Amino acid sequence: MKKVFLLVVAVFTAFALFACVVEDATVESLVIMEDITDDEYNVGEDLDLDGLVVKAVYTDGVEVNIDLTEATITGFDNTTVGQQTITVTFGEASVTFQVTVFDPTAEVTLIGLELVSLPTKQIYAVDENFEDAGLEVQAVYSNATKETLTSTDWTITGFDSSAVAQEAALSVSFEDKSIEVPYQVHELIVQGITETTITVGNTATVGGPLSYIGLPFNSGILAYFAQVNANGGVGGRTINFINHDDGFDPTAGLNYTKQLVEEDNVFALVGHFGTPTVGATLSYIQETGVPMVYAATGINGLYFEKEDGLNNPVMAVQPIYKTDGRLMTARVLNESLFGDNGDAKLADGDKVGVLYTSDDAGSSIKEGVDVQASVEGKTDDFVFQSVAMNGTSVDTTSLNSAVLALLDANVEAVILAMNQGPFTASINALNAAGNTAPVFTSYVSANVTAVPGETVDYDFEIFANAWLDISDPEGTNGFSQDYWDFATAMTTYGTPEYAADAFAMAGYIAASVFVQGLERVGEDLLTWESFTKAMEESDINIPMGGIVDFTEGKRWGIASMALLQYSAETIQGDNPATTEVVETEYIVEAFDVVRPIEDISVIEAK
């Protein structure tokens, strides 16, 4: 390997979504983001809402912290002793929280129970007995005193582990008061595990037009697992990997996923691949509970804000497409990337064209574009054109018609909301039609293999989001040690020609995240439940990046990205792609960093 080119850049952080409301959107739900500071009052005291933060989620996807003075607060009675449920209503939605009112001068009576901590064990196998270790309950009295109860004080009723139950609750009772404690009953799953092996798999396509993605992706997975196996495996177990080629077809993807789980008996899906298959299998994965580590897509169905205690087996790492669309739109509206010198912002009223494919990827990214355009009050400046799909390929007639419509609208920037294949077809169609406006697209296309620059001279700039980081100015040849660890693994255990391939890096990351979960389980019994619980213990370190956070059931992937710009430079010299040392003219393609890793609030403030 003579040269290594910087392909993509990334970091792993999360950001809060702040927005303003468009007039035609309605409130879909309310979420308490921060609890009220004071939830205990004496008779006669007024309710104090200090500390309470409530977020409204609108039907158009916009999320905003509400002004509590504009909400209706009901349920508080400062003359009545006891535990009270307070309701916050805003628009058509509401959310509740609890406070307690005491009377220190009255006769002492029991007014309720307070759940201090859940039992350590909340997930049970069929026919297992209840374990109260870790359960802490307090009796709350009218004079504001509290008494910690013990197992000899309370009575447990309502626990039933005779059948699988995703959502159940038992009752803890003391005197005439009771409180509910949630639990779940699952089948005890240990499939795919022997004393010496762990079997996992995916359905990534490794043939046909998308093999340039699937082959390096799986090569990265295999190289990481081979390296782990060469060093003794995890807990004395080596990792076996099974792949079925679904041809990027959702029906085949679902069938092969079922085969992996029900016939191949894999322990987990690692590197679950592609928008069609992931979209078609999410409900099946949720129903069966098989762990899915790293989805090679970003469809919005992967997003779960919080599923605490539900043992959610879906553990996506890549950024969700909705976030992808918001970030690229924020870049278009706020960055100085336009004009003759590429240092001007769009002028007020300049039109932004959006080409989006009629599949899950296109609609998911478009949703983020819609949200950010609304947030910035620029909805009227956006021109949307849908592009029909024929299977995994774009419909040429539909694409050409959409491109001409955008150019007729005199757009000053173009957003391509789509996957790699449609992206390549779209930039070629834009170029053929005479487009000169800069083009912005998803992180999935931040790879030179998606831009046929050696045969096409584009008349516009091409920008892409990115989430991998392999650079380090102080590292060897300007690259990080994580990158060199990856390159060494690819050279030693994988396919050396993929040692600078972004898709191989993604596969390597998928395998690494899975292995970290195994290592956290350690010597404990390895089951689907214990693995998922281990993944949720704390942040997961990402090679060539930062962290992904699954704690408290969070499933929102990566939420900050860099901006890259495509370049194709003609070089005279020894072509690194050839084995012969010959002076010749050749083209070097790269995606170079033009804006660092930033979250949306930083971009909006520019």
GIMOPE-V758493 format. One record per run of one state. SS is the DSSP state (~ for helix, > for strand, _ for the rest). FROM is the first residue (numbers start at 1). LEN is the number of residues. If there is no record, write none. Layout:
# GIMOPE-V758493
ss = (SS;SS)
from = (FROM;FROM)
len = (LEN;LEN)
This chain:
# GIMOPE-V758493
ss = (_;>;_;>;_;>;_;>;_;>;_;~;_;>;_;>;_;>;_;>;_;>;_;>;_;>;_;>;_;>;_;>;_;>;_;>;_;~;_;>;_;>;_;~;_;>;_;~;_;>;_;~;_;>;_;>;_;~;_;>;_;>;_;>;_;~;_;~;>;_;>;_;>;_;~;_;>;_;~;_;>;_;~;_;~;_;>;_;>;_;~;>;_;~;_;~;_;~;_;~;_;>;_;>;_;~;_;>;_;>;_;>;_;~;_)
from = (1;10;11;27;35;40;43;53;59;63;66;68;71;72;75;82;91;93;103;110;118;123;126;136;142;146;149;155;158;165;175;177;187;193;194;197;203;208;231;234;235;237;244;250;263;268;274;275;289;291;297;300;303;304;305;314;316;321;335;338;339;344;345;352;358;360;376;379;382;388;389;391;393;395;396;409;413;418;420;433;438;442;443;446;448;451;462;467;471;472;476;479;480;481;494;496;499;502;522;528;536;540;542;547;549;551;554;555;556;561;575;583;599;600;605)
len = (9;1;16;8;5;3;10;6;4;3;2;3;1;3;7;9;2;10;7;8;5;3;10;6;4;3;6;3;7;10;2;10;6;1;3;6;5;23;3;1;2;7;6;13;5;6;1;14;2;6;3;3;1;1;9;2;5;14;3;1;5;1;7;6;2;16;3;3;6;1;2;2;2;1;13;4;5;2;13;5;4;1;3;2;3;11;5;4;1;4;3;1;1;13;2;3;3;20;6;8;4;2;5;2;2;3;1;1;5;14;8;16;1;5;2)
